[in-house]
Amino acid sequence: MRRNVCSPVERSARVLIGLAFCSLFFLLEGPAAWLGLVGVALILTAVFRYCPVSYLAGINTCRAHRHSV
């Protein structure tokens, strides 16, 4: 797996939004509470720096390393 989530801003946003979604698990009742699991997925994409949805969409926030000669 190649990294496709490298921007520190994007990773921080994924963690914050993921935590917000995780809180839904405790705040909502019934089947809607399972929306909290979306937060787990967002946090995991930030930790592993790989998002399968971004890969399928062809989005990569990692900059190419340029070597000067």
Helices and strands as residue ranges (DSSP letters): H 8-27, G 30-35, H 36-48, H 52-57
